Structures are given as C-alpha cells and as structure tokens.
Amino acid sequence: MFLARLAGVPAREIEPDDDLSGIVWIDLINPSTEEIDRAEKALGIHVPRREELEEIESSSRHYERSNVLYLSSPLVRRVDESAFSYPVGFVLTAQKLVTVRYSDYYAFDVVGRDIAETANDGTLTPDQVMTQLLEEMINRLADILEGLGRTLDDVSRKVFNADRPRKRANAGEMLRETLRRLGRAGDLASMIRDSLLGIDRMLIYVGELPGHVLVDGLKQRLKVAGRDVASLNDFVAQTMNKVQFLLDATLGFINIEQNDGMKVLTVVSSVGIAPTLIAGIYGMNFKIMPELSWHYGYQYSLMMMTLSIVLPLLWFWRRGWFGAR
C-alpha cells in the first residue's frame, strides 16, 4: 500500500501519475517490489527493501547517504495473546519522510489521524512527523509492557495461590498452562526489549548527527523520549527477572507434584511387599510348617497380611505422605 498522509485530509492511496511535491509523509505499508520501485522513481531516493531493514548491524540500521537519513528498527506488535516483530524503516529528507513497514501498527494510525485533523498551515515538517511517530511508538510499547505486567501479576497469583486444585490432573494442567503463558510472556518481553533497543539507537544517532539540524523543540522532545526509553528498559529488565522467577517457581511446583506422585508409588509398593511375603511363605505347603494343620491357620495368615497392610499405611499417614491429618 502506497499512502500519502497530509495535514488536514485523510490518508489516500497514491496513484502513478500523482504529484508528490506537497506530500510530507509517504507511508508504505507491506509494499510490493513494484510500489518500492515506483516510490524510488518518483522521489529520486533509495527506499530500503525488507531484507535491508532486517539487518542487525548498527551501520546498516542507521546511516546517511546523499543528505538522506536512513533509520530502521524492529517493532513488536501484539494481537490478542500472540506477538510479532516486524522491521520498520524511516527515510528522512529535508522535505519528506518515507516510512516502510510490513504490518499495521496502532502508533502509525494514531499519528496519521492526528495529522489528518491538523490544520494544513504549511508548518508540518518531516522531522516533526518522525518525532511524533517515535513518541507514539514508545507510548504503545509502554502500554504493551503494562499489559504484560498485569499478565504476570495474574500468573503470580495463580502460581502462589494457596487454594490450588487438589486433583492432580487439574494441578498438572494448571502448571502446564502457566508454563505456556510464561513462555509467551518471555517472548513478548524479549521482542519489546529489541524494539526499545532499536528506538534508543535511533534517538542517539539522530541526536548526535552533526549534519542533521533539529529545532530546539524537537531536540528536547527527543531527549524526553530517550529518558522514557531508559525507564522502559529498566521495567523490561524487571519484567524479565519476574518471568524467570515465576518460571523457576512453576518448575519447583512441578517437581513437588512429581515427588508427590513418587510418594504414592512408594507407598503402594511398600504396602504390597509384606502381605506378598506372608502369602508366599504360607503358600509353600511344607509338611513341617506348624500352621499347616492348624484349624485357625487360614484366619491367622489373613490377619497377618491385613496388619502388614494397615500398619505401614498408618506410618505413612502419620508422616504426611498421603491424606490429610
């Protein structure tokens, strides 16, 4: 999609014969090769492809070429319980800002609506649009982090809740679901950290670039955005620590559940040994066995086997291996 975003009017699709001279922000959404080629021909600048935006070297993400500034960063997108990370690119010239992205992002929609509702007085600049986009991207990442924090709080309550399911099957399913939620939370926190790192590097590069002049107001806004990113990075570090703590706790509860299962098997096997031994001894039918011709020998052997079952069960119960005392 090849969109033109202008002040005072809604976004519109750019046609092949449109004049791009008065357009400050050109938004390429999941562009095809033909659309990128058309943008390059109309603007006379290089527009990076997806494989270029996915480069991880800092020199490939932030550079200046022929007075054109190229910036890129991964940006996380959360949809329901799933999260995805796609590259976002900025191409900044003195007259235009070209954004290249491969997914819909709420931050871009918010800034686009704000620009469409702004009076077209000719004061809108590409620097202002990019600064506003970076600020809104940071705000959106903060919202995602807040949601992630609430998710981890909910997981924490379930993990450490005293009224956990008493049925072993229900407890096992709860712990498995907890592991899945923690895995998704860890992936999301990692993608948020990558996004914040990319934005932070962009802010540092633009702020320290001697050839690109920003007005004082924009410089101050970028400094504030940098402080916001630093605070969010601290929150992400805390979140990652909490994910690891909850993961360790969940694995600990799983080990406890497994130990409880082994206790049951131990009790069953231990209780069955003594009566089996007694039954084996009195089942040999040797003539020299004194109980062989005893009138109460059968009842005696049954009583011995019953006691050999009851006494170990009482011992295990008193030690708390099963049941509730």
N, C-alpha and C positions, 0 to 999 in steps of 0.2 A: 504494500500500500504506500502510495506516494502522496503525502498530505501537505497542504500549505496551512500554516497557522498564523493568522494575522490578528492584530488588535481590533476589537470591535465587531468581528464577524466570526461565525462558527468555522471550524476546520472544514476544508474541502479537498477533494481529490484534484491533483494537478494533471491537466491534460497535456498531451505532447506539444501543442502549439501555444501554451500559456507563457506569459512574460513573468519571469521570476525576479525581476529587479526590485520590486517593492515588498518582497516577502522576507521577513526577518528570520522566521523559524520554519525550516523544512523538516518534516518528520517522516522517516522511512520506517515502516512497520513490517517486519518479516519480508523485506524486499526481495524480489527476484533479481536474477542477473541482468535482465533487460531494464528493470527500473533503476538499478545502480548505474548501468551504462548511460541511461538517459539523464540521470542526475549529474553525472560527471560531464557529459557533453553540454548540458545547459548551464552548469556553474563554472566549468573550466577548472575544477579541482579534483583531486583524487578522493574517492569515497571508499573507505575500507570495507572489505568483504568479511564474512563471518569468521573465516579461519584466521584473518588478521586480528580481529577483536578478541579471539580466544587465546592469543599468545600470552604467556605468563611473564616474559621478561619485562622489566620496568622500561627499558629503552624501546620496546615495541608497543607499550601501552601509552607512553607519554613522550611526544616528540613534536618538533616544529619543522615544517618544511615549506619553504617559499612563503613565509609570513602567514602560514595556516597552522593552527594548533590542533593536534590530534590527541584525543584522550579516550580511554576505554577502561571499563571495569566490569566484573561480574556483578549481577544484581539478582537477589533472591526474590522469588515470587511464591506466595503461599496461597493454595487453593484448598479450602476445607482442611483435611488432615494431611494433604500432600504438599511438598515444597519442591520448587525447581529453581535452578540458577541458569540465567542466560546472559550473554555478553551485551553490554550497552556501549555504544560509541558516540563521541561528540567530535564534530569537526567545526572549529570556530574560526571565522574570518572577521574582518573589520565590519562587514555588512551583514553577514548571515551566520546562523547556527544550524547545522545539519545534525540531526540525531538519527542513529541507526540502532534499531532494537529488534529482537526476534520474539517478543512476547508483549502482550498488553500489560501495562503497569499502571497502577492506580495513581502514582505520583505524576506521571505524564498527563493523565486525564485531568487531574486537579489543576495543574498549571495551564493546560490547554483551555479549560473552562474560564480560569481567571483572566487569561489573555483575551479570550473572546468577549468577556464582559467589560474589558478595559476600553476606555475611550481612545480612538485612534487619533492621537495628537502628534504623532511622529517622534515621540520621546523613547519609544521602546527600542532597546539595543540588544544585540546577541549576548553580550556579557550579562545583562540583566536576566535574560531568559535562562541562561545556563546556571547562573547563581540561584535563581528561584527553583530550578529543577533539582539542583544538588540539595538545597534546603528541604524540599519536599521529599526527596528520596531518603534523607536522613530521618525525617519525621515518620515516614512509613516504616522504616526499619525499627524505629523506636516502638511503634505500635505493635509490630510483629514480636519484638522482644517482650513487651508487656503481656501479650497473649501467651507467649512461651512460658513466662514466669508463672502465670495463672495455671497453666497446664501442669507445670512441675509441682506447684503447691497442691493441686488435686492429687497427683501421683503420690506425693509425700504423705498426705492424709490417708490414702488407701494402703500404702505400704506399712505405715506405723499404727494403723487403726487397731485398737485392742479387740474389737469385735470382728475379726477376720472370719471368713467362712470356716465352719467346723468340719464340713465334709471335705475329705482330702481331694476329691475330684474338683470341687469348686475352688478350693485354695490353689490347686495347681493351675487351673485355668486363669484365675486372677493374677497369679505371678507371671504366667506366660504373656498375658495381655499387658502387664506392667512392663515387661522387657521390651515388647514391641513399641509401646509408647515412648519409653526411654530411648530406644534406638532412633525413632523418628525425631525426638527432641534433640538428640545429639547431632543428627544430620542437619537439622534446621539451624542449630546454633553454629555449626561449622560453616554453613553457607552464609549466615549473617556476618560472621567474622570475616570471611573472604570479601563480602561486599563492603563492609566498613573499611577494611584494609585498602581496597581499591579506591574508594572515595577519598580516604585520607591521603593517599599518594597523589591523587588528582589535585586536592586542595593545596598540598605542599608544593607541587610542581607549578601550579598556576600562580601561587603567591610569591614564589621565588624567581619566576621567569622574568629576566630583565627586559626582554624585548616586548613584552605584552603589558600595556599600561591599563590599569583598572582605576576607576574613580574611587575616591576615598570611601564613599558609602559602601561600594561593593567589596572593597578590601576589608572593611570592618565586618561585613556580613560573612565573608569567607573565614575570618578569624573566629567568629562566634560559631560557625559551622564546624570548624576544626575542634573547638572545645567540646561541642556536642558529640562529635565522633569519638573523642578521647574518653568521655564519660560513658558512652555506649560500649566502647571496648572494655572498660572496666566491668560493666554489667555483664557483657558476654563471658568474660573470664570467670566471674562469679557463677554464672549460669552453667558453664562447662564443669566447674567444680561440683555444683549441686547435682548435675546429671551423673557424674562419676560416683558421688556419694550415694545417690539413690540406686545406682546400678550395683554398687558393692553391697548395699543393704538388701536389695532384692535377691542377689545371688546368695547372700547369707541365709535368708529365709528359705530359699530353695534347698540349700544344704541341710537346714533344720528339718524341712519336710522329708527329705531323703533319709535323714537319720531316724526320723520317726518311723518311716517305713521299714528300715532295717531293724528297728526295735521290735516291731510286730513280728517280723520273720524270725528274729532271735527268740522271742517268747514262744512262738508256735513250735519251733524246732526243739527248744529246750524242754518244753512241757511234754512233747511226744517221746522223748528219749526214755524216761523212766518206765512208763507203762509198757512201752515196746520191749524193754529189757525184761520186765517181770513176765509178760506174756510169753516171751521167748524161752525163759527159764522153765516155766511150768508147762510149756508145750513140748518138752523133750521126752516126757513119759519114761524116765529111767525107773527101774524097779526099786532102786534104793532110795527114791525120793520119799520122805516120810509123809508128805501131804497127798501122795498119790491115792492111797486108800482111805484117806480121812473123809469123814462124812461132810464136814464143812470146808473142805479144801477149795471147792469152786467159789463159794462166797468169800473165803479168805483172800483168794487171788484177786477177785473183783474189788474188794475193799482196798487192797494194797495198790492196785492200779488207780483207783479213784483218789486215794490220798496222794499218790505220786503226781497226780494232775493238779489237785486243789492246792497243795502246799506251795509248789513253785508259783502258781498264779497269785496266791496271796503275797508271796515275797516280792514278785514283780510289781504288784499293785501298790504295796507299801513304798516301794522305791519310785513310784510315779511313772513307770514305763508305759502304762496304759490306763484308761479310765480316769475318773476324777475322784480324788479322795475327799 
